[in-house]
Amino acid sequence: MTRLILTGQSGVSLFSSDLAGTVIPFSPFRFVWGPLPSPDELATYVATRSDKHGPGTHWSDYGGNWLPGTGARKDLGLVEFCQRCKTVELWFDPNPNDQLQLVWLLDYFRSYPEIVARTRLRIVDFNLNGTSAKGLGRWKVEAVDVTRDELETASATWQAYRATTPEACFDVLSRDLSALPLLRPALLDLLEELLAARRGLARRKCGC
């Protein structure tokens, strides 16, 4: 049994810390701008390794700090691996891509209450990218249990973000998102960028 950290792309700095036995960053997917990965791609990513997996398409391909005995489980599905860990911690910093990865992961875990029961969310209100192990030790990173509030907030946000138009994301901002305190600023940043891009496109079309 070990302590597992699941983190975003910027969480590779956690490799050099002694905070967990195994650290898994979700590196291959960018959820901001461009097309989202399909549901099939995401399902394959967290599934048991099979012939469908090419290099870099399985959740364990980017992991680090494998303790003796844990490396042999790298071909498992993510849920099966988490079941063999004592605790699962979610370290996702404030940048929009990290926050979207967090809501996707919480939405995925929602179907696995035995995983949720051993999962804690770390409120990482600083940029993990480039933060040294020594620097991490100076931050007091609050840990909260993952409850129905976090799961429902994540699920509603992920469904809205997957919608074909941005109106659903504007609607989700009218909800109470306090269960995930870093989420609202990330969504606002994304929507502001979207509106700015649309205004720029409109100006170019009219020759302004």
C-alpha positions in Angstrom: 0.0 0.0 0.0 1.4 3.4 -0.9 0.5 7.1 -1.2 -0.3 8.1 -4.7 -0.4 11.7 -6.1 -2.3 12.4 -9.3 -1.4 15.8 -10.7 -1.5 18.0 -13.8 1.2 18.6 -16.4 2.9 21.2 -14.2 3.2 18.7 -11.3 6.3 17.0 -12.6 8.2 18.9 -9.9 6.6 16.6 -7.4 8.9 13.8 -8.7 11.7 15.3 -6.7 9.7 15.5 -3.4 9.1 12.9 -0.8 5.4 13.6 -0.6 4.3 10.3 -2.2 5.4 6.9 -3.2 4.2 7.4 -6.7 3.4 10.5 -8.7 1.3 10.4 -11.9 1.0 13.6 -14.0 -1.6 13.6 -16.7 0.7 15.0 -19.4 -0.6 14.0 -22.8 -3.8 15.8 -22.9 -4.4 19.5 -23.4 -8.0 20.4 -22.5 -7.7 24.1 -23.3 -8.1 25.2 -26.9 -8.2 22.8 -29.8 -10.4 19.7 -29.9 -10.9 17.7 -26.7 -9.8 14.1 -26.6 -12.7 11.8 -27.5 -14.4 9.8 -24.8 -12.9 6.7 -26.3 -9.4 8.2 -26.1 -9.9 9.1 -22.5 -11.3 5.7 -21.7 -8.4 4.0 -23.3 -5.9 6.2 -21.4 -7.2 5.0 -18.0 -7.9 1.4 -19.0 -5.8 -1.7 -18.5 -2.9 -1.7 -21.0 -3.6 -3.6 -24.2 -2.7 -3.7 -27.8 -4.6 -0.5 -28.3 -2.0 1.4 -26.4 0.9 3.0 -28.3 3.7 4.9 -26.6 2.5 7.6 -24.3 -1.2 6.6 -24.4 -1.5 4.8 -21.1 -1.8 6.7 -17.7 1.4 5.0 -16.3 3.7 6.1 -19.1 4.4 9.4 -17.4 4.7 8.2 -13.8 7.6 8.6 -11.5 8.8 7.6 -8.0 7.7 4.0 -8.5 8.3 2.2 -5.3 9.5 -1.4 -5.3 6.6 -3.6 -6.2 4.4 -0.8 -7.6 6.1 -0.8 -11.0 4.8 -4.3 -11.7 1.3 -2.8 -11.5 1.8 -0.2 -14.2 -0.2 -2.2 -16.8 -3.3 -2.0 -14.6 -6.2 0.3 -15.2 -6.0 3.5 -13.2 -8.9 2.5 -10.9 -7.3 -0.9 -10.2 -4.0 0.8 -9.4 -5.7 3.3 -7.0 -7.4 0.4 -5.2 -4.0 -0.9 -4.2 -2.9 2.5 -2.8 -3.6 3.6 0.8 -4.4 7.2 -0.2 -4.9 9.1 -3.4 -4.1 12.8 -3.4 -5.1 15.2 -6.2 -2.6 18.1 -6.8 -3.8 20.4 -9.5 -2.6 24.0 -9.6 -4.7 27.0 -10.7 -4.0 27.0 -14.4 -7.0 26.3 -16.6 -5.7 23.1 -18.1 -4.9 21.6 -14.6 -8.4 22.6 -13.4 -10.1 21.0 -16.4 -8.0 17.8 -15.8 -9.1 17.8 -12.2 -12.8 18.0 -13.1 -12.5 15.3 -15.7 -10.7 13.0 -13.2 -13.3 13.7 -10.4 -16.1 13.0 -12.9 -14.4 9.7 -13.8 -13.9 8.7 -10.1 -17.6 9.5 -9.4 -18.5 6.0 -10.5 -16.0 4.4 -8.0 -17.0 5.3 -4.4 -14.3 3.0 -3.0 -11.7 5.2 -4.7 -13.4 8.5 -3.7 -13.4 7.3 0.0 -9.6 7.3 0.0 -9.1 10.4 -2.1 -8.2 13.9 -0.8 -8.0 17.1 -2.8 -5.1 19.4 -2.2 -5.9 23.1 -2.7 -2.7 24.1 -4.6 -3.2 27.8 -5.0 0.2 28.4 -6.5 2.0 27.4 -9.7 3.6 23.9 -9.3 5.7 24.4 -12.5 9.3 25.0 -11.5 8.6 24.8 -7.8 11.4 22.9 -6.1 11.0 20.2 -3.5 12.4 22.6 -1.0 10.0 25.2 -2.1 7.0 22.9 -1.8 7.9 22.4 1.9 7.3 26.1 2.5 3.7 25.9 1.3 0.9 24.8 3.6 -1.3 23.0 1.1 -4.8 22.4 2.5 -6.2 18.9 2.1 -10.0 18.3 1.9 -12.0 15.2 1.6 -13.7 14.6 -1.7 -17.5 14.7 -1.1 -20.6 14.8 -3.1 -20.2 18.6 -3.5 -16.8 18.2 -5.2 -18.0 15.4 -7.4 -21.2 17.2 -8.5 -19.4 20.4 -9.2 -16.8 18.6 -11.2 -19.4 16.6 -13.2 -21.5 19.7 -14.0 -18.4 21.6 -15.2 -17.0 18.8 -17.3 -20.4 18.3 -19.0 -20.6 22.0 -19.7 -17.1 22.2 -21.0 -17.7 19.3 -23.4 -20.8 21.0 -24.8 -20.5 22.3 -28.4 -21.1 25.9 -27.5 -19.8 28.1 -24.7 -23.2 29.0 -23.3 -23.2 25.9 -21.0 -19.9 27.2 -19.4 -21.4 30.6 -18.8 -24.4 28.8 -17.2 -22.2 26.8 -14.9 -20.6 30.0 -13.6 -24.0 30.8 -12.0 -23.6 27.7 -9.8 -22.0 27.6 -6.4 -18.5 26.4 -7.4 -16.9 26.9 -3.9 -16.4 23.1 -3.5 -13.5 23.5 -6.0 -12.2 27.0 -5.1 -9.7 27.3 -7.9 -12.2 26.4 -10.6 -14.1 29.7 -11.1 -11.1 31.8 -11.9 -9.8 29.2 -14.3 -13.2 29.2 -16.2 -13.3 33.0 -16.2 -9.8 33.1 -17.8 -10.8 30.6 -20.5 -14.1 32.5 -21.3 -12.4 35.9 -21.4 -9.8 34.5 -23.8 -12.6 33.0 -25.9 -14.4 36.3 -26.1 -11.2 38.2 -26.9 -10.5 35.8 -29.7 -14.0 36.2 -31.1 -13.7 40.0 -30.9 -10.4 39.9 -32.8 -11.9 37.7 -35.4 -14.8 40.0 -35.8 -12.5 43.0 -36.2 -10.5 41.2 -38.9 -13.7 40.3 -40.8 -14.9 43.9 -40.8 -11.5 45.3 -41.6 -11.3 47.3 -38.4 
